[in-house]
Each structure stands twice: as structure tokens, then as C-alpha cells.
Amino acid sequence: VTDLQTLPGIVLDDSDAELTGDWQYSSHTPPYVGRGYFHDRNTGKGQKSATFKPWIPAAGKYEVRISHCYNVRRSTNTTVTIHHADGEFSTKINQQEVPAHDRLFRTLGTFRFEAGTESWIRISNDGTDGKYVIVDAVQLQPAD
């Protein structure tokens, strides 16, 4: 998906993330959002993260999704942390698995967010299994 405007909800691409550590830009393995994605070079485990800080137009519940390209060289235990109105939620995802939504996005859960910019979603390579961690995009869709 090259045009982010065609995706519903709030979408932040990898270029919107605040990166910590040395990430490598790539467009080698589709599918991905935008022009490409970042990977951690399979190095510096525990030293790299990407933080997305969405602007939430209205308080409410949002389904949080994450995009990543997938294959056997991807991490099976990538940590994703969501800072939302009720606290923090952390989970580990297997980036070798095909994402359920159009082979592009996977749902992490539905969370309550306040309006503004206090929330964030962070992808980290801390404790990963010696394979590549991918950072592509996040999507927040209003939920009922």
C-alpha cells in the first residue's frame, strides 16, 4: 500500500517513528505500507526501538494494528508495548506469521485512548531470538 490515505483510521508509517539505535531501511520484502520498512540488522539486541506517537482526534476505544512483512528470517518474539489511557499493554508477536488483515496488518487489541498525543506504540528488539525485527506501520481504527 503506497498511499496511506487509502487506509482507514489513523495510520503512521515507519518514517513517522522515533527510532532509537541503528536501523536499516529496506524495501526488499513486500508487502509493506509506504515505500518500505526498517529492520534492526539482526544486531544490537535490546538497544533498538521504534516509537509511534499518534495524534488521537477524539477520546474513545481504538483497535490497534501493526504492519510488518513476514518470512522465516523474522523474529518470533518481537515486543510491542502500547501506552494507552488505562496504562500499558505489552505483548510479543511472531513476525514470521502472515498478518490477518490483507496480509499486511495484525490486531494487537482494543484500547481506550484520550484525545491528543500522550499515547504511543513501541516496537523493540529487546530479547528477540536472533532474527530480524521489522518496523513498518501502525494503524488505529475507532472501535465500538
C-alpha positions in Angstrom: 0.0 0.0 0.0 1.8 3.1 -1.2 -0.8 5.7 -0.5 -1.5 5.8 3.3 -4.6 8.0 2.6 -6.4 4.9 1.3 -6.1 3.1 4.7 -8.9 3.7 7.2 -8.3 5.2 10.7 -5.1 6.7 12.0 -2.0 5.4 10.1 1.6 6.1 11.0 4.3 4.8 8.6 7.9 3.9 9.6 9.1 7.4 8.7 6.8 8.7 11.5 8.5 6.6 14.2 11.1 7.9 16.6 14.0 5.5 16.2 16.4 4.5 19.0 19.5 2.7 17.7 20.8 1.9 14.3 18.0 0.7 12.0 18.3 -0.2 8.3 15.8 1.0 5.7 14.7 -1.6 3.2 12.1 -2.3 0.5 13.3 -5.8 -0.2 10.4 -7.9 1.0 6.8 -6.9 0.3 4.1 -6.4 1.4 4.6 -3.2 3.4 3.0 0.2 3.9 4.5 3.2 2.1 7.9 3.0 0.4 9.4 0.4 2.7 10.2 -0.5 6.3 13.0 -0.6 8.8 14.8 -3.7 10.2 17.2 -4.0 13.1 20.0 -5.6 11.1 19.7 -8.5 13.5 22.2 -6.7 15.7 22.2 -4.6 18.9 19.5 -6.7 20.6 18.0 -4.7 23.5 19.4 -1.5 22.1 16.8 -0.6 19.4 13.2 0.6 19.4 10.8 2.5 17.3 8.1 4.6 18.9 5.0 5.8 17.1 3.1 8.7 18.7 -0.3 9.1 17.1 -2.4 12.2 17.3 -5.8 11.0 18.6 -8.6 13.3 17.4 -11.3 12.1 19.8 -11.2 10.1 23.1 -12.5 6.6 22.8 -11.7 3.0 22.0 -9.4 2.1 19.1 -8.3 -1.2 17.6 -4.5 -1.1 17.4 -2.9 -2.9 14.4 0.7 -3.3 13.4 2.1 -4.0 10.0 5.2 -6.0 9.1 6.5 -8.0 6.2 6.9 -11.7 7.1 9.2 -14.6 6.4 11.3 -17.2 8.2 14.1 -14.7 8.8 11.8 -12.6 11.1 11.7 -12.5 14.8 9.3 -14.9 16.5 9.1 -12.8 19.8 9.1 -9.1 19.0 8.0 -7.0 21.9 5.3 -4.4 21.2 4.1 -2.0 24.0 1.0 0.2 23.8 0.7 3.1 26.2 -3.0 4.0 26.4 -5.4 5.8 28.7 -5.6 2.9 31.1 -1.9 2.1 31.4 0.4 -0.1 29.3 0.0 -3.4 27.5 2.9 -5.4 26.2 2.8 -8.4 24.0 5.2 -10.5 21.9 4.4 -11.1 18.3 5.7 -13.6 15.8 6.7 -11.6 12.7 7.1 -14.9 10.7 3.3 -15.2 10.7 1.2 -13.8 8.0 -0.9 -10.8 9.3 -4.6 -11.5 9.3 -5.8 -8.2 7.7 -4.9 -8.3 3.9 -1.6 -10.0 4.8 -0.5 -6.5 6.0 -1.8 -5.7 9.5 -2.4 -7.8 12.6 -4.6 -6.7 15.5 -3.0 -6.3 18.9 -6.1 -5.4 20.8 -8.7 -2.7 21.5 -7.7 0.1 24.0 -9.1 3.3 25.3 -7.2 6.5 24.3 -7.5 10.1 25.3 -7.5 12.8 22.7 -4.1 14.3 21.9 -0.6 13.0 21.7 0.0 11.3 25.1 -0.2 7.7 23.8 2.4 5.7 22.0 3.1 2.3 20.4 6.7 1.0 20.7 8.4 -1.9 18.9 11.6 -3.2 20.5 14.2 -5.7 19.6 14.8 -6.4 23.3 15.1 -10.2 24.0 14.4 -11.2 20.4 15.5 -14.6 19.1 18.4 -13.8 16.8 16.3 -12.9 13.8 15.3 -9.6 12.1 12.8 -7.3 13.8 10.7 -5.3 11.4 9.2 -1.8 11.8 6.6 -0.8 9.2 3.4 0.9 10.3 0.7 1.2 12.9 -3.0 1.7 12.4 -5.6 2.8 15.0 -9.3 2.3 14.0 -12.2 3.6 16.0 -14.0 0.7 17.8 -17.5 0.4 19.2 
